[in-house]
Amino acid sequence: MKSTLEESKKITTDSRKAARIRWALVSLSLAMLLSSLGTSIANVGLPTLAHAFNATFQQVQWIVLAYLLAITTLIVSVGRLGDVIGRRRLMLGGISLFTLASALCGIAPSLWLLIAARVFQGLGAAIMMALTMAMVGEAVPKEKTGSAMGLLGTMSAVGTALGPTLGGVLITSIGWPALFLINLPLGILTLALAWRYLPKDLKVTKATTARFDLVGTVILVLTLAAYALAMTIGRGSFGQLNIELLFLSLIGLGMFVITESRAEAPLIQMDTFKNPLLSAGFTMSALVTTVVMATLVVGPFYLSGALGLDPAHVGLVMSSGPIIAALTGAPAGRLVDRMGAYRMGIFGLIGMVIGTSVLALLPTGFGVPGYVAPLAVVTGSYALFQAANNTAVMTNIRPDQRGVISGVLNLSRNLGLITGASVMGTVFATGAASANLLTAPPEALVSGMRLTFAVATGLLLLALAIALTGKALSNRTPK
C-alpha cells in the first residue's frame, strides 16, 4: 500500500515536472516567434507606410533597419546582462518592452516616432533572442536540448515565413497599425506563460551585479553599429561612406579586444575563442547564414527576370524556403538528440553543399521545379545544421556564460545575414554584368545566379573544413 502511494506521488510529480518543462518551452518558442515576426512583418508594409507618412522609400527603410540594428548591436550585451542580473528577470523585461514598444509603433503619429519605437522593439527582441537559447539549458533536460533547439529554429522560420502573408492580410483588412498591434495579445500571452513557468533565477548579490562591463559594451555597440551600417547603407553599392564605416568598425574591433583583455570582468572572455568547438560554431554560423541570405537576394531577380514569374508567384516560391525550414526544424532537433550534434552538423553542411552546387549548375529548362527542389535541400539541410550547431555551442558551457554565448551565437547569425545581403548581392550583380538588374536580360541573371551559388558552395566547403578542423583540435585539447 505504502509502495503504491509512493509510486503514485512520484508519477504525479514527474507529470507536473514534464508539464512545466513543456509550458516553459512554449513560452520560449513564442518569444522566438515574436522576435522573428517583428523582423519580417514590417517589410511588406513599407509602400503603405511611405504613402501614409508621405515619405521616400529610403526614409521608410529605416523602419526595418532600426529594428535590425538594435538587435545586432545589443544582442551580446543583453545576453551578458542576463548572466549578471538573472535571465528570467531580464526575459520578462524584454517581453514587456517588446509588447509596449509594439503598441507605441501602432499609434505613432509620425515616421520618426515610429522608427524610435522600432529601436525599443528591437531591444526587446534582442533580449528574447539572446535568452531563449540560454534558458533552454535551465528549462529542458540535457538529453532533450537538440529537440528544443530544433523547435526554436522552427518557430524562427515560422515567424519569417508568416510575416509577409500575415502582414499583407492585416494591411488590407485593418491598416498598417495592425502590423505592430498584432504583437499585443501574443506578447501578453508570452509574458504570462514565461512568468508562470520559466525557472526562477538564482539569488543575485550586489557584488555580482557590479560586474557588468560598461566600457566594453559601449565599444562593442558602436563597432557593430558601424559594421552593420557599412553593410546596409547604399543597398549593396560600396561608396566612400561605406568604406569609412568599415574602417571604423575595424578600429573598434581592435579597441574592443584590447579593452576586454585588460578588463577585470570582461563582456566576452577572450579565452572563449580559444575553445575550438565554440570558435568553429560561431564562424560556421556566420558563413552558413551568409549563404542563406544569398537565396533571398538572388531568388526574386532570377524568378521574375529569368523565369518570367509575376510578383504573386515569386512570393509563393520564395516562401517555400522558410516553410520547409519550419517543417524540418523539429524533426532535425530530434535527430540531433539521437545521432549527435557533430554528426548531424556535418550532414547538414553536406546537404547544403549539394543544394547550392545544383543551383550553380542549374539549367533554366527545368523551370520553377528545378529551382525549388535544390532550394528545399538547402533550407532543409540548414534547419538540420542550425539545430546541431546551436546544440553543440550551448551544451557543456558554464551556467554563468550561457547568456553571453547565446548572444554571440545569435550575433554571428545576424552578421552573416547582413554581410550576405551586401556581399552576395554584389557577387550577383558582378556575375550578371549589369548596372540595372531590373532590366537585365534573362541570360545575364542566370549567369549572376550561377556565380553567386558557386561562391556560396565555396563558403559552405570552408564551413565544412572548419567543422572538421574544430573537432580535430578539440580532440587534442586536454580535458
N, C-alpha and C positions, 0 to 999 in steps of 0.2 A: 504493500500500500504506500509506504513512505517512498519507495523507489519510483513508483508510478507518479506520485505528486512531484517529485524532483524532476523527473523526465518531462512532465507537463510544463513545469515552470521554465525549464531550460528551452523547450520548444517555443514557449511564448516569448521568452527573452530574445531568442535567436530571430524569431519572426519580427519582433519590434525593431531589432537592430537592422535586419535586412530592409525593412520598410523605410527606416531613417536614412539608410545609405541610398536607396532608390530616390527618395524625395530630395535629398541633398544633391544628387546627380542631376535631377530635373531642374533644380534652381540654377546650377552651374550651366546647364545646357541652354536655359532660357537667357542667361546673361550673355553667353556666346552668340545666341541668335540675335539679340538686341543690338549688340555692337556691330555685327556684320550687316544686319539690315540697315543700320544707320549709314553704312558706307555706300550701299548700292541703291537705296530707295530714292535718294535725292537727285541722282544723275538724270533720271527720266523727266524730272520736273524743271530742269534748267531753262528750256524755252519758255515755259509758262511763267516762271519766276522772272525771267528777263522782261517779259511783257508786263507783268504785274507791277514791277518796280521801275519800269521804263529805263532799263539798264542794258549795257552791252553784254555780249557773251563772255568777254574777258572778265567783266566785273562779277557776273553771277557764278563764274567758275570757282570763285573763292568760297562759295558755299560748300563745295566738295573739298577744295584744297585745305580750308581751315580745319575741317574735321580730321583729314588725313595727317596734317602737320601736327596737330595736337597729340594724336595717338603716337606718331613716330617719335616725336621729341621727348615725350614724357613717360613712355611705357616702361623703360628701365627704372627710372626714378620712383615711380609709384610702386613698382614691384619691390624695390628695396624698402620703401616706406612701409609696405605691408609686413615685411620681415621684422621691422623695428617696432611698429606700434600695434601690430596684430592684424592678420589678414582678414578675419571675419569682420572686424570693426571697419576696416577700410573698404571691404567689398560692399557692405551695407551703405557706406557713404557714397561709393561710386555709383551704385544702382540709383540711389536717391538723387544724386547730382544729374545723372543722365536723364532721369524722368522729369525732373524740374526743368532742365535745360530744353528738353523736347517741348514742354509746354510753352516756354518763352519763345522758342522758334516758331511755334504755331500762331502766336499772337503778335509777332514782331511787326511794328508799323513801318520799318524802313529796312533796306537791304543791309546796311552796316550793322544794325542791331541784330539782324538775323545771323550775319556772319559771326558776330561776337558770341551769340548764344550757341552757335555751332562749335566754337572753340571749347566752351564749357561742356557741351555734349561730348566732344572728342576726349576731354579729360576724363569724364565718367566712363567712356568706352575703353580708354587706356587702362583704367583701374580694373574693369571687368575682364578685359583680355589677359592682362598680366596675372591676375589672381585666380582665374578659373582653373588653369592648368596647375598652378601652385597648390591649390586647395584639393586637387584630386588625391594627392599623397596623404591628406588628412582625412578625407571623406570616404575613400574607397580602399578596400584591401589591396595589397601589393600585387597579388596574382590576377587582379581584375583591372590593372592600370591600363593595359592595351585596349581593352573594350571601352573604358571610359574615354581615353584619348580619341578612339575611333568615333565615339558618339559626339564628342565636342567638334571633331572635324566635320561630321555630318551636319551638325547644326550651323556651323560656319558656312558650309556650302549651301544649305537650305536658305539661309539669310541672303546670301549673294544671288542665288537663283530667283528667290521670291521677290526681291526688291523691285526690279523693273516692272514685273507684271502687276504686283500689288500697287505700286506707285501709279501706274497708268490707270488702274481702276479707281483709285482714290481721287486722282485729279479730275477724272471725267465725271464722277458721281457726286463728289463733295467739294473739291477745290484743293489748292496747294497746301493750306494749313494742315490738312489731314495727313500729309506725308510725315509730319512730325507728331501730331496729336495721337496717331495710332499707337505710339510708344507708351502713352499714359496707362491704359489698362494692362498692357504687357509688363510695364515697369513695376506697377503696384503689385501684380501677381508675383513677379520675380522677387521683389523685396519681401513680401510676406513669407514665401517659401524659404528664402535664404535666412530670414530672421528665425524661423521655426526650426530649420533642420541643419544648417551649417554648423560644424563643430565649433565649440567655444574656443576663444583664444586663451593661450597661457597668460598668466598674470605678467604684465609688463611694468618694470620699475622705471623710475625717473632716470636712472643711470643708463638704462638701455635706450630710452627714447632720445637721449642726448647724443647718441652715436650716429646720427644721420649726417652724411657728407654733403653739406650745402654747397661748398665751393665746387666740388666735383660735379654735382648735379647741374649747377648753372653752366659750367663749361660744356658739359655733355649736351644739354638742351640747345645751347647756341650752336654747337658744332653740328648736331643733327639737323637743326633748322636750316643752316647754311647749305648742307648737302642736299636736303630734300628740295629746297628752292632751286638749287643749281640743276637738279634733275627734272624739275617740273616747269619752271619759267621758260617761255618760248616754245612750249609744246614740241620738244624734240630738236629744235634748231639751236645749236650751241653758239651763243654770242659772247660778247665781251663780259657782260654781267654774269653769265653762267660760269665762265672761266674764273672770274674773281671770287664768286661764291664757293666754287670748288676748291680754290686755293686757300680761302679762309677756313674751310672745313678741314683741310689737311693740317693747317697750323693748329686748329682747335684740337684735333686728334692727338697731335704731339703734346700739347699742353695738358690734355686730359691724362695721357699715360704718365707723364712726369708727376702730375698732381697726385694721381692715385697711388703711385709707387712710394710716395712720401707721406700719404695720409695715415693717420692713426686708425681710423675706421673708414676705409675707402668705400665708395659707392659700389664698385666692382673690384673684387680681389683679382689682381693681375695673375696670380697663380692659377686662377680658373682656366686660363687659356693654355696652361702647361698640361692640362688633362687632355690627352689626345682624342678621347671619345667626345668630350664636350666641344672642343675646338672643331672637330670634324662635323659634329651635329650642327653647330651654328653656321659653318661655311656651306655645308650641303644645303641647308635650308634656304640660304640666300641664292645659291646657284639654281636650285630647282624652281623657286618661285619666280626667278628671272625668266625661266623658260615658260612657266605657266602664263606669265603676262604676255609672252610672245603670241600665244593663241588668241588673246583678247585684242592685241594690236593688229595682227595680220588678218584675222578672220573676217571682219566687216568689209575690208577692201577687196579681199580675194572673192568672197561670196557674191558681192554686188558687182564688182568690176569684171571679174574673170568668168563667173558662173551666171551672171545676169539675174540674181535674185532681187526681189523688191524688199523694202525695209522690214515688212512684217515677217517674211520668210527668213531674212537674215537674223532677226531677233530670235526666231524659233530655233534655228540651227545653233546659234550662239548659246542659247540656254541649255542645250544638250550637255555641254561640258559640266556645269555646276550640278545639273540633275544627276548625272552619272556619278559624280563625286559624292553627292548626298546619299545615293543608293548603296554605294560601296563602302562608305566610311565605317559604319558599324560592323559589317562582316570583316572588314580589314582589321579592325581592332581585336576581334575575337581570334583571328588568325595570328596576330602578334602575340597574344597571350598563350596560344597553343604551340606555335612554332618558334617563337623567339624574335626579339626586336631586330637584332643584327641581320638574321637571315631574310626576314620579310622586307627590311630596308633595301637589301641588295636586289631582291626580286622586283621591288617597286622601281628602282632605278633602271634595271634591265628592261622592264616593260616600257618605261618612258623612252628609253633609247630606241627601242623597236618602233614605237609610235612616231617619234619625231623623224626617224630615218625614212619611214614610209612617206611622211608628209614632204620631206625634202626631195623625194624621187617621184612624187605623185603626178601621174598623167591626168590632164584635165578631162579626158574622155570618161573617167569614172564618175564625174559629176559630184552631186551632193553626197551620195553614199560613200564615195571614195574619200571624201573629207571627214565625214562623221565617224567612220569606222576607226581610223587611226587616232582621231581626237578622243574617242571613247577609251582607247587603250592608254593614251597619255593621261587622261583625267582619272581613270580608274586606278592606274598604277601610282599616280600622285597621291590619291587617298591612302593607298597602302603604305607608301613611303612616309607620308606625314604622320600616320598613326605610329609607325615603327620608330621614326626619328624622335618624335615627341616623347614616346615612352622611354627610349634609350637615354635621352638627355635628362628627363625628370626623375628617373629611378636612381636610387642609391646616392642622392646628394643630401647634404646636411639640411635638416629641417629649417634652420635659420637662414638658409640661402635659397629656398625654393622660390620665393617671390622674385628676387633679382635674376635668377637663372631663367625663370619663365619669362621675365621681361626681356632679357637678352635674346631668347629664342624667338619671341614674337617680333622683336626689333629686326632680327636677321630676315625674317619673313617679309616685313614691311619694306625694308631696304631693297630686298630682291624685287618686289613689285614695283617700287618707284624707279629703280635702276632699269628694270626690264622695259617699262613704258618708254623711257628715253632711249636707251641703247638699242633695244631690239627694233624700236620704231625707226631709228637712224639706219640700222642694218637693212631693214625692209626697203626704205627709200633709196638706199645705195644700190641694192640689188635690182630695184625697178628702174633705176637711172632716169627718174622723172621728178621734175620740180613740183608737180601737182599730181598727187596720187588720185585725186577725184576724176581727173581727165586722162589718166594714163591708159594706154591700150592694154587689153587682156594679157597679151604675151609678156608685157613688162611686169604686170602684177604677179604673174606666175613665176617669173624669174626672181622677183623680190621675195616671194614666199619660200622658194626653194633655198635661197641663200640664208634666209632667216632661220629656217629649221635645220639647215646644215650647221649653222653656228650653235643653235640650241642643242643639237646632238653632241657637238664638241664640249659644251658646258656640262652636259649630263655625264659624258665619259670622264670628264675631270672630277665630277662629284663621285662617280663610282671609284675612281682611283683614290680619292681622299678617304672614302669609306674603308677600302681595303687597307690603306696605309695606317689609318687611325686605329683599326683593330689590331694590326700587327704591332704597332708601337705600344698599345695598351697591354698586350700580352707580355711585352718585355719590361713594362713598368713594375717595379717591386710593389707588392701589395702591402 
